[in-house]
Amino acid sequence: MSGTPLPLPTPSPPEATAADGARARAADLLWGGPRAAFALLSRVPVGAGPLSAAAQRWSPAFFPLVGLGLGGAAGAVLVLARPLLGDWVAACLALLTLVVCTGALHEDGLADTADALGAGGGPERIRAILKDSRIGTFGAVALGLFLLLRVGLLVRLSALAPLAVVIAAVLSRTAPVGLLAVLPYVTPGPSAKNRQVANTGWRQMSLAAVLAAGVLLAAFGLGGFSPLALGAAVLATVVLTVAAGNLFRRRLGGVTGDFLGATQQATEVVVLLVLAVSWPIFP
């Protein structure tokens, strides 16, 4: 007995396929990219669904957005805690907020980088130290000094600290995007946890710069820091990023996740330092 033949699938018109592809790319850019960025740089829950390779590639473009969220949380802690507990305790609580929200991701990168580059030796020795989970002398000293500097600078900034911590969080997460765009990612394949991030290019860097610029414009609109003070912070970020990139290229031929974390920490301290010095000079 012959059955009724099944209808053949109707081929999708080319314009429908193109529209579906455009919608998928837009979803990767507008939703997948930010979600991947928060998943990579923070402990903020962003859902358990899978992330496409395209979303992961676009995630660095939204690193400044992560900085805005994390800096906003730390700034809110400063606003709430300063009147009740004073500058020092409020600064410590704000720093604790950043560490908890990121899982100390960047601090770990700072310690590993300080140990690897401080110990001397060639690329193989640097890679071996970066893989070692233990913290050495250079890493412990770097962690202690950077934590003290961050707290001390927030205390120095006083009433301007909530805004300053947002600016520093955004700029310090823009700097690693620049390094990813111009330097090779040299972590070996089996050790690399986020290989798609290595495909960062000028498109991601451009979007990250636009997002960071938008935050700076909003900061200027809120008052507290003059254009000269904000410009000095941006210039310091660029100078430090270039210097760090030259160091990483010379010592290992490119960047690793730990190097990017160290760059974030160093940039955050430098931006806070520049703002603390410049706001009395450029009111």
Backbone torsions as a table, in degrees:
resi	resn	phi	psi	omega
1	MET	NA	128.7	-178.6
2	SER	-89.5	135.4	178.5
3	GLY	-88.3	169.7	177.3
4	THR	-73.5	123.4	-178.6
5	PRO	-61.2	139.4	177.8
6	LEU	-71.5	141.5	178.7
7	PRO	-67.5	138.5	177.2
8	LEU	-71.6	142.8	178.7
9	PRO	-63.2	137.5	178.8
10	THR	-77.5	121.6	-178.7
11	PRO	-62.7	139.0	178.8
12	SER	-71.2	138.0	177.1
13	PRO	-64.2	148.8	-178.2
14	PRO	-54.6	-37.1	-177.6
15	GLU	-67.4	-32.1	177.6
16	ALA	-68.1	-43.8	178.2
17	THR	-60.7	-43.0	179.0
18	ALA	-63.9	-38.9	179.4
19	ALA	-66.5	-40.7	177.9
20	ASP	-62.3	-41.2	178.7
21	GLY	-64.7	-38.7	178.6
22	ALA	-65.6	-39.5	178.4
23	ARG	-66.1	-39.5	178.7
24	ALA	-64.1	-41.6	179.1
25	ARG	-66.5	-38.6	178.2
26	ALA	-65.1	-38.7	178.1
27	ALA	-65.0	-41.0	177.7
28	ASP	-62.2	-38.4	-176.8
29	LEU	-76.4	-48.7	-170.4
30	LEU	-85.4	-27.5	-178.8
31	TRP	-119.2	-48.7	-177.7
32	GLY	-64.1	-41.5	-179.2
33	GLY	-61.2	-53.7	176.7
34	PRO	-59.6	-40.0	-180.0
35	ARG	-63.1	-42.9	178.5
36	ALA	-65.7	-36.8	179.8
37	ALA	-64.2	-44.9	178.3
38	PHE	-66.4	-37.6	178.9
39	ALA	-65.4	-33.9	-176.8
40	LEU	-79.0	-40.6	-170.4
41	LEU	-103.5	-2.0	-174.7
42	SER	-148.0	173.2	173.3
43	ARG	-100.1	10.2	-179.8
44	VAL	-66.7	126.3	-179.8
45	PRO	-66.8	126.6	-178.4
46	VAL	-125.2	19.4	-179.3
47	GLY	96.4	153.7	-174.6
48	ALA	-99.5	0.3	-178.5
49	GLY	-67.5	158.3	-179.6
50	PRO	-67.6	153.2	177.4
51	LEU	-111.3	129.8	-179.3
52	SER	-69.4	161.1	177.5
53	ALA	-61.7	-37.0	179.1
54	ALA	-64.8	-40.5	178.2
55	ALA	-62.8	-41.0	178.7
56	GLN	-66.3	-37.6	177.8
57	ARG	-64.6	-34.3	-178.5
58	TRP	-85.0	-9.4	-175.0
59	SER	-57.6	-38.7	-180.0
60	PRO	-60.7	-26.8	178.4
61	ALA	-61.4	-22.9	-176.2
62	PHE	-107.1	12.0	174.8
63	PHE	-56.4	-41.8	177.0
64	PRO	-60.2	-31.0	177.3
65	LEU	-65.6	-38.6	174.8
66	VAL	-62.6	-42.6	177.3
67	GLY	-60.3	-38.1	178.2
68	LEU	-63.6	-43.8	179.8
69	GLY	-66.2	-45.8	-179.0
70	LEU	-68.9	-43.3	178.0
71	GLY	-64.6	-35.8	176.7
72	GLY	-63.6	-39.4	177.8
73	ALA	-65.0	-44.2	178.7
74	ALA	-66.0	-39.2	178.1
75	GLY	-63.9	-38.4	178.0
76	ALA	-63.9	-38.8	177.2
77	VAL	-62.5	-41.7	178.4
78	LEU	-62.5	-44.3	-179.1
79	VAL	-61.9	-41.3	-176.7
80	LEU	-78.4	-35.8	-172.3
81	ALA	-87.9	-29.8	-175.5
82	ARG	-57.9	-47.3	-178.2
83	PRO	-64.1	-27.7	-175.9
84	LEU	-93.2	-36.6	-169.3
85	LEU	-119.2	-9.5	-179.5
86	GLY	91.0	170.5	-173.8
87	ASP	-64.0	-43.9	-173.5
88	TRP	-66.7	-50.0	-179.5
89	VAL	-65.1	-40.3	179.0
90	ALA	-61.6	-42.1	179.2
91	ALA	-63.7	-41.0	178.3
92	CYS	-64.3	-41.1	179.1
93	LEU	-67.0	-37.8	177.5
94	ALA	-64.0	-42.2	178.3
95	LEU	-66.0	-39.0	176.2
96	LEU	-61.4	-38.2	177.4
97	THR	-59.8	-45.4	179.3
98	LEU	-63.4	-42.6	-178.5
99	VAL	-65.3	-43.4	-179.7
100	VAL	-66.2	-42.9	-177.0
101	CYS	-69.0	-24.3	179.2
102	THR	-103.5	-6.2	-175.6
103	GLY	66.7	27.7	-178.4
104	ALA	56.5	29.2	-177.0
105	LEU	-59.5	-48.5	-175.8
106	HIS	-74.9	-34.6	176.6
107	GLU	-62.5	-37.8	176.4
108	ASP	-62.9	-42.0	177.8
109	GLY	-64.5	-38.4	177.5
110	LEU	-62.0	-47.7	-178.5
111	ALA	-62.8	-45.6	-179.9
112	ASP	-63.4	-41.0	-179.5
113	THR	-66.8	-42.5	178.6
114	ALA	-61.1	-42.9	178.0
115	ASP	-64.5	-45.2	-174.4
116	ALA	-67.8	-45.4	-177.8
117	LEU	-81.9	-28.9	-179.4
118	GLY	-74.7	-27.2	-176.5
119	ALA	-76.6	-15.5	-177.8
120	GLY	79.0	-179.0	-179.6
121	GLY	100.8	176.2	-177.1
122	GLY	-89.2	-172.7	-176.4
123	PRO	-56.5	-40.4	-177.9
124	GLU	-65.1	-40.1	178.4
125	ARG	-67.5	-38.9	178.0
126	ILE	-61.7	-45.0	179.1
127	ARG	-62.4	-40.7	-179.6
128	ALA	-63.4	-41.0	-180.0
129	ILE	-70.3	-38.2	178.4
130	LEU	-61.9	-32.0	-179.9
131	LYS	-78.5	-19.8	-176.8
132	ASP	-74.5	125.7	-177.6
133	SER	-78.0	-12.2	-179.4
134	ARG	-78.0	151.2	177.9
135	ILE	-100.7	127.7	179.2
136	GLY	-95.5	-168.9	-176.7
137	THR	-62.7	-48.3	-178.6
138	PHE	-61.3	-41.8	-179.8
139	GLY	-65.5	-42.6	179.8
140	ALA	-64.3	-43.1	179.0
141	VAL	-64.4	-43.8	-180.0
142	ALA	-62.2	-44.6	179.2
143	LEU	-60.8	-47.5	-178.9
144	GLY	-61.8	-46.6	-178.7
145	LEU	-65.2	-42.2	-177.8
146	PHE	-68.5	-38.2	177.0
147	LEU	-63.8	-44.0	178.3
148	LEU	-63.0	-42.7	179.7
149	LEU	-62.9	-43.2	-178.5
150	ARG	-64.2	-44.6	178.4
151	VAL	-65.4	-46.7	-178.3
152	GLY	-61.5	-39.0	-179.8
153	LEU	-70.7	-36.5	175.8
154	LEU	-65.0	-37.4	176.0
155	VAL	-64.8	-42.6	179.9
156	ARG	-62.7	-36.2	-178.9
157	LEU	-75.3	-21.5	172.5
158	SER	53.4	-117.4	-175.3
159	ALA	-65.3	-21.6	179.2
160	LEU	-87.9	-4.3	-176.5
161	ALA	-59.3	-41.2	-179.9
162	PRO	-59.0	-41.0	178.5
163	LEU	-73.3	-38.6	-178.6
164	ALA	-64.3	-38.0	-177.7
165	VAL	-68.9	-30.4	175.9
166	VAL	-69.2	-46.3	179.5
167	ILE	-59.8	-45.6	-179.1
168	ALA	-64.9	-39.5	179.8
169	ALA	-64.5	-38.0	-179.2
170	VAL	-72.8	-50.6	-178.1
171	LEU	-64.6	-36.8	-177.8
172	SER	-71.7	-17.4	175.5
173	ARG	-100.0	-3.8	171.5
174	THR	-86.7	-35.6	-178.2
175	ALA	-56.6	-46.0	179.1
176	PRO	-61.3	-27.6	178.7
177	VAL	-65.3	-39.8	176.8
178	GLY	-61.6	-41.5	178.2
179	LEU	-64.4	-41.0	178.9
180	LEU	-64.4	-31.8	-176.9
181	ALA	-74.6	-27.2	-172.9
182	VAL	-113.9	-14.5	-177.4
183	LEU	-119.1	148.9	176.4
184	PRO	-70.5	150.7	176.0
185	TYR	-91.5	112.1	-166.2
186	VAL	-103.8	6.9	173.9
187	THR	-66.2	128.5	-179.3
188	PRO	-57.0	148.8	-175.8
189	GLY	-48.5	-52.3	-178.0
190	PRO	-63.6	-24.1	-177.8
191	SER	-92.0	-17.6	-175.4
192	ALA	-78.1	125.4	-178.7
193	LYS	-87.4	-22.2	-175.1
194	ASN	-137.5	70.9	-175.8
195	ARG	-64.6	-30.6	-178.2
196	GLN	-63.0	-28.9	178.9
197	VAL	-62.9	-26.0	-179.5
198	ALA	-65.9	-15.2	-179.9
199	ASN	-87.1	13.3	178.0
200	THR	-60.9	135.5	178.6
201	GLY	-133.3	-162.2	-175.5
202	TRP	-71.2	-23.9	176.4
203	ARG	-65.5	-45.6	177.4
204	GLN	-65.2	-41.1	-179.8
205	MET	-63.7	-39.6	-179.5
206	SER	-65.0	-43.7	179.3
207	LEU	-65.8	-40.6	177.7
208	ALA	-61.2	-40.7	179.3
209	ALA	-65.2	-38.8	178.5
210	VAL	-64.6	-43.4	179.2
211	LEU	-63.5	-42.6	179.0
212	ALA	-64.7	-40.3	178.6
213	ALA	-63.4	-38.5	177.5
214	GLY	-61.7	-40.0	177.5
215	VAL	-65.2	-40.7	179.6
216	LEU	-65.4	-39.4	176.6
217	LEU	-63.3	-41.2	177.2
218	ALA	-64.5	-38.4	178.1
219	ALA	-63.6	-40.8	177.1
220	PHE	-63.3	-39.5	179.1
221	GLY	-65.4	-31.7	178.8
222	LEU	-75.2	-17.3	-179.5
223	GLY	84.1	173.7	180.0
224	GLY	106.8	-44.8	178.6
225	PHE	-123.2	134.1	-179.7
226	SER	-77.9	164.9	175.4
227	PRO	-57.8	-34.0	179.4
228	LEU	-67.0	-40.9	178.4
229	ALA	-65.1	-43.3	178.2
230	LEU	-66.2	-39.8	177.1
231	GLY	-62.8	-38.2	177.6
232	ALA	-64.2	-37.7	178.1
233	ALA	-65.4	-41.2	177.9
234	VAL	-65.4	-44.4	179.2
235	LEU	-60.9	-42.6	178.7
236	ALA	-62.3	-37.9	177.9
237	THR	-62.8	-44.3	-179.5
238	VAL	-64.8	-46.1	-178.6
239	VAL	-61.5	-46.0	-179.4
240	LEU	-65.1	-39.2	179.7
241	THR	-63.1	-43.3	178.3
242	VAL	-64.2	-44.2	179.9
243	ALA	-63.5	-44.2	179.1
244	ALA	-63.9	-41.9	178.8
245	GLY	-61.1	-41.6	177.9
246	ASN	-64.2	-40.2	178.9
247	LEU	-64.5	-46.3	-177.6
248	PHE	-66.6	-39.1	179.0
249	ARG	-65.3	-39.4	-177.6
250	ARG	-70.9	-38.7	-174.8
251	ARG	-85.4	-34.1	-175.3
252	LEU	-134.3	-4.1	177.9
253	GLY	88.2	1.1	-179.5
254	GLY	170.9	-155.7	-175.5
255	VAL	-115.6	158.2	171.9
256	THR	-128.2	173.1	176.8
257	GLY	-60.5	-39.0	178.3
258	ASP	-64.6	-40.5	178.1
259	PHE	-62.2	-39.4	179.0
260	LEU	-65.8	-40.5	177.0
261	GLY	-63.2	-41.4	177.6
262	ALA	-64.0	-38.0	177.6
263	THR	-63.5	-41.0	177.6
264	GLN	-59.9	-46.5	-178.6
265	GLN	-64.1	-45.2	-179.8
266	ALA	-64.3	-41.0	179.8
267	THR	-65.8	-40.1	178.8
268	GLU	-59.5	-45.3	179.5
269	VAL	-64.6	-44.3	-177.9
270	VAL	-64.6	-41.9	179.5
271	VAL	-64.1	-45.2	177.2
272	LEU	-61.0	-39.8	179.1
273	LEU	-63.9	-46.1	180.0
274	VAL	-63.3	-42.5	178.9
275	LEU	-65.4	-39.6	180.0
276	ALA	-66.0	-33.9	-179.6
277	VAL	-81.4	-37.0	-169.8
278	SER	-87.1	-25.8	-174.6
279	TRP	-66.6	-32.4	173.2
280	PRO	-71.7	-28.3	-178.5
281	ILE	-80.0	-41.4	-179.2
282	PHE	-115.8	71.8	-176.4
283	PRO	-68.0	NA	NA
